[in-house]
Amino acid sequence: MGVLIDGKWHEDGQVQTDSRGSFVRDDSVFRNWITVDGAPGITGEGGFGAEAGRYHLFVSPSCPWAHRAMILRKLKSLEDVVSMSSADRPKTAGWSYSRGIDDLQARGNGIFRLYQVYTAAKPDYTGKVTVPTLWDRRRRTIVNNESSEIIRMFNSAFDGLTDAGQDYYPADLRDEIDRINDFVYEHVNNGVYRAGFAKSQEAYEEAVKKVFHGLDTMEEWLSQRRYLASDSVTEADWRAFPTLLRFDLVYHGHFKCNLRRIQDYPHLRGYLRELYQWPGVRETCDLDKIKAGYYGSQSNVNPTGIVPLGPSMDHLNEPHGRDGR
């Protein structure tokens, strides 16, 4: 773990927790929006219009928050509109890449650090350096580093530049999608981290119980309809999927969320397989890199850095059985 302080990188090895030992996630700092005409978005300033080739996305294949951005980029056919760098070097001094972008290039040992993007945008930046990060090549600044907002931009801002017409945040379902997103984030998406990074038995047990209440609730929802918000796939599903994909692979063991597996839930199991098999999505999933990214780099949880051989995830390719729902 590390952090920028006044534009200088510091290795601190710490995870932020409260007085009870519960993990506390920092808020994202850069909150501008890309809009069709460059008008101001929900937050931030204006001037970020939708243009092909202007924006660049920094991700890591192991990170679930980055993964949701990768998925929407794929589903909305933005590969030729928004370029992307995927972390491919060991996570030392933060997310690291073998190549930079434009005038931001690799330094010593031929490694480009994501923190170089943050200090280019704000030389005295203090805070975490996270993926996904959306970079504006023209203005040389970070547009946004909040995954939930990046996927909203990808869903609609660039529609005039591609032929991918499906709307994953339709107006008539927004209230329901928002309600589900809030629940799944609090109980599952962030809940697994609250379990894995807890620094007291009390905080850990509280977090794990909340995670499984969340999964039990999702199982109930999926017993009644094919997807979380409706009978059509929406943003809510693509926000949930990266966590579910990592659950048996990583969170069950590494984060000690081991009361049950996704495999033990009939509806969640089939739902996960269906989303994994969705056209284009499998290409965004590198299971080996996901597992190595957690076990091999989170020394605060796994000091030895040993990456387990299992579990097998071959079942992801089996029939999902959701067609009749």
C-alpha atoms as a printed R data frame, in Angstrom:
    type eleno elety resid chain resno       x       y       z
1   ATOM     1    CA   MET     A     1   0.000   0.000   0.000
2   ATOM     2    CA   GLY     A     2   1.151   3.542  -0.579
3   ATOM     3    CA   VAL     A     3   0.018   7.111  -0.867
4   ATOM     4    CA   LEU     A     4   1.004  10.420  -2.432
5   ATOM     5    CA   ILE     A     5   1.693  13.244   0.020
6   ATOM     6    CA   ASP     A     6   2.215  16.677  -1.537
7   ATOM     7    CA   GLY     A     7   3.041  14.971  -4.821
8   ATOM     8    CA   LYS     A     8   5.642  12.573  -3.354
9   ATOM     9    CA   TRP     A     9   5.127   8.820  -3.162
10  ATOM    10    CA   HIS     A    10   5.286   7.193   0.264
11  ATOM    11    CA   GLU     A    11   5.089   3.491   1.071
12  ATOM    12    CA   ASP     A    12   2.991   3.269   4.214
13  ATOM    13    CA   GLY     A    13   1.805  -0.351   4.266
14  ATOM    14    CA   GLN     A    14  -1.360   0.761   6.015
15  ATOM    15    CA   VAL     A    15  -5.053   0.267   5.423
16  ATOM    16    CA   GLN     A    16  -7.266   2.994   6.856
17  ATOM    17    CA   THR     A    17  -9.498   1.775   9.676
18  ATOM    18    CA   ASP     A    18 -11.638   3.370  12.344
19  ATOM    19    CA   SER     A    19 -11.325   2.994  16.137
20  ATOM    20    CA   ARG     A    20 -13.097  -0.393  15.995
21  ATOM    21    CA   GLY     A    21 -10.735  -1.789  13.389
22  ATOM    22    CA   SER     A    22 -13.239  -1.482  10.528
23  ATOM    23    CA   PHE     A    23 -11.926  -0.655   7.064
24  ATOM    24    CA   VAL     A    24 -12.731   2.855   5.818
25  ATOM    25    CA   ARG     A    25 -12.622   3.561   2.077
26  ATOM    26    CA   ASP     A    26 -11.483   6.995   0.919
27  ATOM    27    CA   ASP     A    27 -13.748   8.969  -1.395
28  ATOM    28    CA   SER     A    28 -12.598   9.493  -4.969
29  ATOM    29    CA   VAL     A    29 -11.147  12.959  -5.599
30  ATOM    30    CA   PHE     A    30 -11.471  13.636  -9.340
31  ATOM    31    CA   ARG     A    31 -15.156  13.892 -10.228
32  ATOM    32    CA   ASN     A    32 -15.504  15.608 -13.617
33  ATOM    33    CA   TRP     A    33 -17.857  14.202 -16.262
34  ATOM    34    CA   ILE     A    34 -17.567  13.611 -19.977
35  ATOM    35    CA   THR     A    35 -20.758  14.799 -21.655
36  ATOM    36    CA   VAL     A    36 -21.869  14.800 -25.270
37  ATOM    37    CA   ASP     A    37 -21.278  18.545 -25.727
38  ATOM    38    CA   GLY     A    38 -18.827  19.216 -22.900
39  ATOM    39    CA   ALA     A    39 -21.410  20.810 -20.618
40  ATOM    40    CA   PRO     A    40 -20.862  20.328 -16.870
41  ATOM    41    CA   GLY     A    41 -22.003  16.956 -15.588
42  ATOM    42    CA   ILE     A    42 -23.467  15.934 -12.256
43  ATOM    43    CA   THR     A    43 -20.284  17.007 -10.475
44  ATOM    44    CA   GLY     A    44 -17.133  18.869 -11.468
45  ATOM    45    CA   GLU     A    45 -16.472  21.397 -14.188
46  ATOM    46    CA   GLY     A    46 -17.353  21.421 -17.876
47  ATOM    47    CA   GLY     A    47 -15.183  21.233 -20.944
48  ATOM    48    CA   PHE     A    48 -14.953  17.447 -21.261
49  ATOM    49    CA   GLY     A    49 -16.743  16.677 -24.505
50  ATOM    50    CA   ALA     A    50 -17.141  13.203 -25.980
51  ATOM    51    CA   GLU     A    51 -14.443  12.747 -28.634
52  ATOM    52    CA   ALA     A    52 -12.731   9.680 -30.060
53  ATOM    53    CA   GLY     A    53  -9.065   9.366 -29.074
54  ATOM    54    CA   ARG     A    54  -9.115  12.070 -26.430
55  ATOM    55    CA   TYR     A    55  -9.477   9.934 -23.295
56  ATOM    56    CA   HIS     A    56  -7.392   7.113 -21.852
57  ATOM    57    CA   LEU     A    57  -8.397   4.600 -19.194
58  ATOM    58    CA   PHE     A    58  -5.915   3.173 -16.682
59  ATOM    59    CA   VAL     A    59  -6.974  -0.151 -15.145
60  ATOM    60    CA   SER     A    60  -5.674  -3.295 -13.492
61  ATOM    61    CA   PRO     A    61  -7.078  -6.740 -14.380
62  ATOM    62    CA   SER     A    62  -7.210  -7.727 -10.699
63  ATOM    63    CA   CYS     A    63  -9.251  -4.759  -9.450
64  ATOM    64    CA   PRO     A    64 -13.056  -5.193  -9.384
65  ATOM    65    CA   TRP     A    65 -13.677  -1.429  -9.562
66  ATOM    66    CA   ALA     A    66 -11.529  -1.200 -12.700
67  ATOM    67    CA   HIS     A    67 -13.127  -4.347 -14.093
68  ATOM    68    CA   ARG     A    68 -16.583  -2.767 -14.220
69  ATOM    69    CA   ALA     A    69 -15.133   0.061 -16.341
70  ATOM    70    CA   MET     A    70 -13.442  -2.478 -18.623
71  ATOM    71    CA   ILE     A    71 -16.755  -4.278 -19.087
72  ATOM    72    CA   LEU     A    72 -18.742  -1.154 -20.014
73  ATOM    73    CA   ARG     A    73 -15.973  -0.063 -22.379
74  ATOM    74    CA   LYS     A    74 -16.297  -3.455 -24.082
75  ATOM    75    CA   LEU     A    75 -20.093  -3.648 -24.120
76  ATOM    76    CA   LYS     A    76 -20.420  -0.114 -25.513
77  ATOM    77    CA   SER     A    77 -17.837  -0.789 -28.276
78  ATOM    78    CA   LEU     A    78 -15.472   1.917 -27.032
79  ATOM    79    CA   GLU     A    79 -12.184   0.130 -27.737
80  ATOM    80    CA   ASP     A    80 -11.416   2.466 -30.646
81  ATOM    81    CA   VAL     A    81 -12.800   5.518 -28.838
82  ATOM    82    CA   VAL     A    82 -11.200   5.325 -25.373
83  ATOM    83    CA   SER     A    83  -7.708   3.817 -25.277
84  ATOM    84    CA   MET     A    84  -6.654   1.738 -22.267
85  ATOM    85    CA   SER     A    85  -3.598   0.661 -20.273
86  ATOM    86    CA   SER     A    86  -3.796  -2.467 -18.112
87  ATOM    87    CA   ALA     A    87  -1.302  -2.783 -15.242
88  ATOM    88    CA   ASP     A    88   1.271  -5.372 -16.277
89  ATOM    89    CA   ARG     A    89   4.148  -4.828 -13.853
90  ATOM    90    CA   PRO     A    90   4.419  -5.728 -10.160
91  ATOM    91    CA   LYS     A    91   2.507  -3.382  -7.882
92  ATOM    92    CA   THR     A    92   5.475  -1.610  -6.344
93  ATOM    93    CA   ALA     A    93   4.984   2.100  -5.669
94  ATOM    94    CA   GLY     A    94   1.382   1.605  -6.719
95  ATOM    95    CA   TRP     A    95  -0.146   0.459 -10.003
96  ATOM    96    CA   SER     A    96   2.624  -0.021 -12.559
97  ATOM    97    CA   TYR     A    97   2.794  -0.331 -16.356
98  ATOM    98    CA   SER     A    98   5.432  -1.210 -18.928
99  ATOM    99    CA   ARG     A    99   4.527   1.827 -21.038
100 ATOM   100    CA   GLY     A   100   3.397   5.365 -20.388
101 ATOM   101    CA   ILE     A   101   1.249   7.653 -22.507
102 ATOM   102    CA   ASP     A   102   2.213  10.665 -24.629
103 ATOM   103    CA   ASP     A   103   4.808  12.693 -22.701
104 ATOM   104    CA   LEU     A   104   4.267  10.670 -19.516
105 ATOM   105    CA   GLN     A   105   6.729   7.835 -19.846
106 ATOM   106    CA   ALA     A   106   8.480   5.110 -17.880
107 ATOM   107    CA   ARG     A   107  11.260   6.137 -15.540
108 ATOM   108    CA   GLY     A   108  13.815   3.990 -13.724
109 ATOM   109    CA   ASN     A   109  13.713   0.253 -14.457
110 ATOM   110    CA   GLY     A   110  11.447   0.928 -17.433
111 ATOM   111    CA   ILE     A   111   8.332   1.199 -15.252
112 ATOM   112    CA   PHE     A   112   5.551   3.754 -15.568
113 ATOM   113    CA   ARG     A   113   3.692   4.451 -12.324
114 ATOM   114    CA   LEU     A   114   0.100   5.553 -12.202
115 ATOM   115    CA   TYR     A   115   1.035   8.159  -9.607
116 ATOM   116    CA   GLN     A   116   2.800  10.026 -12.427
117 ATOM   117    CA   VAL     A   117  -0.656  10.663 -13.922
118 ATOM   118    CA   TYR     A   118  -1.913  12.017 -10.593
119 ATOM   119    CA   THR     A   119   1.023  14.388 -10.128
120 ATOM   120    CA   ALA     A   120   0.702  15.525 -13.757
121 ATOM   121    CA   ALA     A   121  -2.918  16.459 -13.033
122 ATOM   122    CA   LYS     A   122  -2.162  17.977  -9.624
123 ATOM   123    CA   PRO     A   123   1.534  18.368  -8.680
124 ATOM   124    CA   ASP     A   124   0.784  18.614  -4.952
125 ATOM   125    CA   TYR     A   125  -1.809  15.827  -4.882
126 ATOM   126    CA   THR     A   126  -2.257  14.066  -1.554
127 ATOM   127    CA   GLY     A   127  -4.203  10.823  -1.414
128 ATOM   128    CA   LYS     A   128  -4.560   7.315  -2.802
129 ATOM   129    CA   VAL     A   129  -3.771   6.421  -6.405
130 ATOM   130    CA   THR     A   130  -6.543   4.178  -7.673
131 ATOM   131    CA   VAL     A   131  -7.893   2.412 -10.733
132 ATOM   132    CA   PRO     A   132  -9.860   3.019 -12.796
133 ATOM   133    CA   THR     A   133  -8.482   6.441 -13.657
134 ATOM   134    CA   LEU     A   134  -9.788   8.281 -16.724
135 ATOM   135    CA   TRP     A   135  -7.238  10.667 -18.252
136 ATOM   136    CA   ASP     A   136  -7.861  13.549 -20.658
137 ATOM   137    CA   ARG     A   137  -4.968  13.594 -23.129
138 ATOM   138    CA   ARG     A   138  -5.840  17.061 -24.438
139 ATOM   139    CA   ARG     A   139  -6.078  18.918 -21.132
140 ATOM   140    CA   ARG     A   140  -3.510  16.677 -19.408
141 ATOM   141    CA   THR     A   141  -5.658  16.099 -16.388
142 ATOM   142    CA   ILE     A   142  -7.666  13.368 -14.718
143 ATOM   143    CA   VAL     A   143 -11.325  13.482 -15.619
144 ATOM   144    CA   ASN     A   144 -12.539  11.039 -13.007
145 ATOM   145    CA   ASN     A   145 -11.346   8.202 -10.759
146 ATOM   146    CA   GLU     A   146 -14.725   7.043  -9.447
147 ATOM   147    CA   SER     A   147 -15.711   3.783 -11.137
148 ATOM   148    CA   SER     A   148 -19.466   4.227 -10.692
149 ATOM   149    CA   GLU     A   149 -19.308   7.545 -12.552
150 ATOM   150    CA   ILE     A   150 -16.950   6.330 -15.265
151 ATOM   151    CA   ILE     A   151 -19.330   3.526 -16.218
152 ATOM   152    CA   ARG     A   152 -22.213   6.012 -16.393
153 ATOM   153    CA   MET     A   153 -20.204   8.112 -18.849
154 ATOM   154    CA   PHE     A   154 -19.319   5.053 -20.893
155 ATOM   155    CA   ASN     A   155 -22.983   4.040 -20.953
156 ATOM   156    CA   SER     A   156 -24.219   7.178 -22.700
157 ATOM   157    CA   ALA     A   157 -21.721   9.970 -23.405
158 ATOM   158    CA   PHE     A   158 -20.156   8.312 -26.455
159 ATOM   159    CA   ASP     A   159 -23.309   6.866 -28.015
160 ATOM   160    CA   GLY     A   160 -22.959   9.127 -31.041
161 ATOM   161    CA   LEU     A   161 -19.573   7.583 -31.823
162 ATOM   162    CA   THR     A   162 -20.486   3.874 -31.799
163 ATOM   163    CA   ASP     A   163 -23.309   1.582 -32.845
164 ATOM   164    CA   ALA     A   164 -23.703  -0.016 -29.385
165 ATOM   165    CA   GLY     A   165 -27.185   1.151 -28.522
166 ATOM   166    CA   GLN     A   166 -28.150  -0.728 -25.355
167 ATOM   167    CA   ASP     A   167 -28.791   1.555 -22.387
168 ATOM   168    CA   TYR     A   168 -27.725  -0.058 -19.116
169 ATOM   169    CA   TYR     A   169 -29.218   2.781 -17.034
170 ATOM   170    CA   PRO     A   170 -32.674   3.298 -18.587
171 ATOM   171    CA   ALA     A   171 -34.777   6.133 -17.204
172 ATOM   172    CA   ASP     A   172 -37.664   3.933 -16.101
173 ATOM   173    CA   LEU     A   173 -35.409   1.712 -13.973
174 ATOM   174    CA   ARG     A   174 -33.062   4.285 -12.462
175 ATOM   175    CA   ASP     A   175 -34.648   4.376  -9.018
176 ATOM   176    CA   GLU     A   176 -34.562   0.588  -8.774
177 ATOM   177    CA   ILE     A   177 -31.010   0.370 -10.128
178 ATOM   178    CA   ASP     A   178 -29.833   3.007  -7.645
179 ATOM   179    CA   ARG     A   179 -31.518   1.181  -4.761
180 ATOM   180    CA   ILE     A   180 -29.893  -2.108  -5.716
181 ATOM   181    CA   ASN     A   181 -26.505  -0.494  -6.317
182 ATOM   182    CA   ASP     A   182 -26.539   1.056  -2.846
183 ATOM   183    CA   PHE     A   183 -27.423  -2.251  -1.193
184 ATOM   184    CA   VAL     A   184 -24.927  -4.347  -3.145
185 ATOM   185    CA   TYR     A   185 -22.123  -1.839  -2.632
186 ATOM   186    CA   GLU     A   186 -22.675  -1.592   1.112
187 ATOM   187    CA   HIS     A   187 -23.112  -5.322   1.717
188 ATOM   188    CA   VAL     A   188 -21.044  -7.036  -0.969
189 ATOM   189    CA   ASN     A   189 -18.808  -4.870  -3.202
190 ATOM   190    CA   ASN     A   190 -17.255  -2.987  -0.297
191 ATOM   191    CA   GLY     A   191 -18.320  -5.530   2.297
192 ATOM   192    CA   VAL     A   192 -15.704  -8.082   1.253
193 ATOM   193    CA   TYR     A   193 -12.985  -5.467   1.763
194 ATOM   194    CA   ARG     A   194 -14.353  -4.583   5.189
195 ATOM   195    CA   ALA     A   195 -14.009  -8.266   6.053
196 ATOM   196    CA   GLY     A   196 -10.572  -8.736   4.522
197 ATOM   197    CA   PHE     A   197  -9.030  -5.552   5.907
198 ATOM   198    CA   ALA     A   198 -10.623  -5.683   9.366
199 ATOM   199    CA   LYS     A   199  -8.188  -5.276  12.241
200 ATOM   200    CA   SER     A   200 -10.328  -6.699  15.020
201 ATOM   201    CA   GLN     A   201 -12.365  -9.868  15.450
202 ATOM   202    CA   GLU     A   202 -15.478  -7.797  16.112
203 ATOM   203    CA   ALA     A   203 -15.086  -5.759  12.928
204 ATOM   204    CA   TYR     A   204 -14.371  -8.882  10.874
205 ATOM   205    CA   GLU     A   205 -17.375 -10.831  12.120
206 ATOM   206    CA   GLU     A   206 -19.696  -7.875  11.646
207 ATOM   207    CA   ALA     A   207 -18.472  -7.416   8.073
208 ATOM   208    CA   VAL     A   208 -18.725 -11.098   7.127
209 ATOM   209    CA   LYS     A   209 -22.264 -11.412   8.460
210 ATOM   210    CA   LYS     A   210 -23.225  -8.358   6.418
211 ATOM   211    CA   VAL     A   211 -21.637  -9.827   3.272
212 ATOM   212    CA   PHE     A   212 -23.675 -13.005   3.551
213 ATOM   213    CA   HIS     A   213 -26.863 -11.136   4.326
214 ATOM   214    CA   GLY     A   214 -26.188  -9.330   1.069
215 ATOM   215    CA   LEU     A   215 -25.596 -12.535  -0.886
216 ATOM   216    CA   ASP     A   216 -28.650 -14.191   0.639
217 ATOM   217    CA   THR     A   217 -30.746 -11.191  -0.404
218 ATOM   218    CA   MET     A   218 -29.359 -11.226  -3.944
219 ATOM   219    CA   GLU     A   219 -30.138 -14.941  -4.163
220 ATOM   220    CA   GLU     A   220 -33.731 -14.192  -3.209
221 ATOM   221    CA   TRP     A   221 -34.020 -11.436  -5.823
222 ATOM   222    CA   LEU     A   222 -32.636 -13.733  -8.506
223 ATOM   223    CA   SER     A   223 -35.138 -16.437  -7.611
224 ATOM   224    CA   GLN     A   224 -37.854 -14.011  -8.725
225 ATOM   225    CA   ARG     A   225 -36.336 -12.388 -11.833
226 ATOM   226    CA   ARG     A   226 -33.510 -13.067 -14.222
227 ATOM   227    CA   TYR     A   227 -31.370 -10.031 -13.356
228 ATOM   228    CA   LEU     A   228 -31.065  -7.817 -10.307
229 ATOM   229    CA   ALA     A   229 -33.192  -4.853 -11.380
230 ATOM   230    CA   SER     A   230 -35.460  -6.315 -14.048
231 ATOM   231    CA   ASP     A   231 -35.754  -9.034 -16.673
232 ATOM   232    CA   SER     A   232 -33.121  -7.198 -18.725
233 ATOM   233    CA   VAL     A   233 -29.454  -6.775 -17.814
234 ATOM   234    CA   THR     A   234 -28.597  -3.336 -16.393
235 ATOM   235    CA   GLU     A   235 -25.782  -1.406 -14.787
236 ATOM   236    CA   ALA     A   236 -26.661  -3.052 -11.468
237 ATOM   237    CA   ASP     A   237 -25.607  -6.431 -12.848
238 ATOM   238    CA   TRP     A   238 -22.289  -5.165 -14.199
239 ATOM   239    CA   ARG     A   239 -21.513  -3.504 -10.877
240 ATOM   240    CA   ALA     A   240 -22.194  -6.758  -9.004
241 ATOM   241    CA   PHE     A   241 -20.479  -9.144 -11.424
242 ATOM   242    CA   PRO     A   242 -16.779  -8.333 -10.742
243 ATOM   243    CA   THR     A   243 -17.236  -9.008  -7.015
244 ATOM   244    CA   LEU     A   244 -19.138 -12.242  -7.615
245 ATOM   245    CA   LEU     A   245 -16.474 -13.406 -10.076
246 ATOM   246    CA   ARG     A   246 -13.761 -12.871  -7.458
247 ATOM   247    CA   PHE     A   247 -15.697 -14.323  -4.548
248 ATOM   248    CA   ASP     A   248 -14.874 -18.041  -4.689
249 ATOM   249    CA   LEU     A   249 -11.554 -17.299  -6.390
250 ATOM   250    CA   VAL     A   250 -10.234 -14.801  -3.838
251 ATOM   251    CA   TYR     A   251 -12.570 -13.452  -1.171
252 ATOM   252    CA   HIS     A   252 -13.641 -16.848   0.214
253 ATOM   253    CA   GLY     A   253 -10.049 -17.637   1.228
254 ATOM   254    CA   HIS     A   254  -7.957 -14.474   1.114
255 ATOM   255    CA   PHE     A   255 -10.556 -12.261   2.834
256 ATOM   256    CA   LYS     A   256 -11.964 -15.075   5.038
257 ATOM   257    CA   CYS     A   257 -15.507 -14.729   3.645
258 ATOM   258    CA   ASN     A   258 -15.910 -18.460   4.009
259 ATOM   259    CA   LEU     A   259 -19.394 -19.156   5.339
260 ATOM   260    CA   ARG     A   260 -20.540 -20.130   1.856
261 ATOM   261    CA   ARG     A   261 -19.338 -19.955  -1.773
262 ATOM   262    CA   ILE     A   262 -21.177 -18.508  -4.750
263 ATOM   263    CA   GLN     A   263 -21.210 -22.112  -5.952
264 ATOM   264    CA   ASP     A   264 -23.472 -22.924  -2.998
265 ATOM   265    CA   TYR     A   265 -26.206 -20.533  -4.176
266 ATOM   266    CA   PRO     A   266 -28.277 -22.034  -7.024
267 ATOM   267    CA   HIS     A   267 -29.436 -18.728  -8.506
268 ATOM   268    CA   LEU     A   268 -26.252 -16.707  -7.944
269 ATOM   269    CA   ARG     A   269 -24.222 -19.569  -9.417
270 ATOM   270    CA   GLY     A   270 -26.191 -19.597 -12.669
271 ATOM   271    CA   TYR     A   271 -26.357 -15.797 -12.769
272 ATOM   272    CA   LEU     A   272 -22.567 -15.516 -12.449
273 ATOM   273    CA   ARG     A   273 -22.081 -18.017 -15.276
274 ATOM   274    CA   GLU     A   274 -24.526 -16.181 -17.519
275 ATOM   275    CA   LEU     A   275 -22.784 -12.824 -17.065
276 ATOM   276    CA   TYR     A   276 -19.343 -14.418 -17.519
277 ATOM   277    CA   GLN     A   277 -20.544 -15.969 -20.784
278 ATOM   278    CA   TRP     A   278 -22.101 -12.690 -22.009
279 ATOM   279    CA   PRO     A   279 -20.648 -11.743 -25.431
280 ATOM   280    CA   GLY     A   280 -17.369  -9.895 -24.889
281 ATOM   281    CA   VAL     A   281 -17.269 -10.150 -21.091
282 ATOM   282    CA   ARG     A   282 -15.115 -13.272 -20.816
283 ATOM   283    CA   GLU     A   283 -12.375 -11.361 -22.653
284 ATOM   284    CA   THR     A   284 -12.188  -8.878 -19.777
285 ATOM   285    CA   CYS     A   285 -11.662 -11.628 -17.161
286 ATOM   286    CA   ASP     A   286  -8.125 -12.875 -16.451
287 ATOM   287    CA   LEU     A   287  -8.601 -15.244 -13.528
288 ATOM   288    CA   ASP     A   288  -4.890 -15.919 -13.011
289 ATOM   289    CA   LYS     A   289  -4.075 -12.217 -12.816
290 ATOM   290    CA   ILE     A   290  -7.027 -11.596 -10.516
291 ATOM   291    CA   LYS     A   291  -5.812 -14.211  -8.044
292 ATOM   292    CA   ALA     A   292  -2.169 -13.156  -8.239
293 ATOM   293    CA   GLY     A   293  -3.154  -9.514  -7.837
294 ATOM   294    CA   TYR     A   294  -4.662 -10.181  -4.422
295 ATOM   295    CA   TYR     A   295  -2.531 -12.939  -2.926
296 ATOM   296    CA   GLY     A   296   0.722 -11.713  -4.429
297 ATOM   297    CA   SER     A   297   0.514  -8.007  -3.626
298 ATOM   298    CA   GLN     A   298  -1.590  -7.571  -0.477
299 ATOM   299    CA   SER     A   299   1.104  -8.307   2.075
300 ATOM   300    CA   ASN     A   300  -1.042  -6.844   4.846
301 ATOM   301    CA   VAL     A   301  -3.381  -9.835   4.368
302 ATOM   302    CA   ASN     A   302  -1.014 -12.474   2.930
303 ATOM   303    CA   PRO     A   303   2.539 -11.710   4.137
304 ATOM   304    CA   THR     A   304   4.139 -14.700   2.365
305 ATOM   305    CA   GLY     A   305   2.859 -13.665  -1.047
306 ATOM   306    CA   ILE     A   306   2.132 -17.319  -1.854
307 ATOM   307    CA   VAL     A   307  -0.600 -17.651  -4.491
308 ATOM   308    CA   PRO     A   308  -2.795 -20.763  -4.058
309 ATOM   309    CA   LEU     A   309  -3.213 -23.208  -6.914
310 ATOM   310    CA   GLY     A   310  -6.996 -23.426  -6.516
311 ATOM   311    CA   PRO     A   311  -9.875 -23.202  -6.641
312 ATOM   312    CA   SER     A   312 -10.898 -24.463 -10.052
313 ATOM   313    CA   MET     A   313 -13.228 -22.060 -11.831
314 ATOM   314    CA   ASP     A   314 -13.992 -24.361 -14.769
315 ATOM   315    CA   HIS     A   315 -17.674 -24.320 -13.813
316 ATOM   316    CA   LEU     A   316 -17.929 -20.786 -15.253
317 ATOM   317    CA   ASN     A   317 -18.102 -22.386 -18.688
318 ATOM   318    CA   GLU     A   318 -20.920 -24.768 -17.791
319 ATOM   319    CA   PRO     A   319 -24.547 -24.072 -18.859
320 ATOM   320    CA   HIS     A   320 -26.016 -21.313 -16.720
321 ATOM   321    CA   GLY     A   321 -29.620 -22.530 -16.799
322 ATOM   322    CA   ARG     A   322 -31.099 -19.011 -16.643
323 ATOM   323    CA   ASP     A   323 -32.859 -18.991 -20.014
324 ATOM   324    CA   GLY     A   324 -36.226 -19.985 -18.608
325 ATOM   325    CA   ARG     A   325 -36.408 -17.289 -15.957
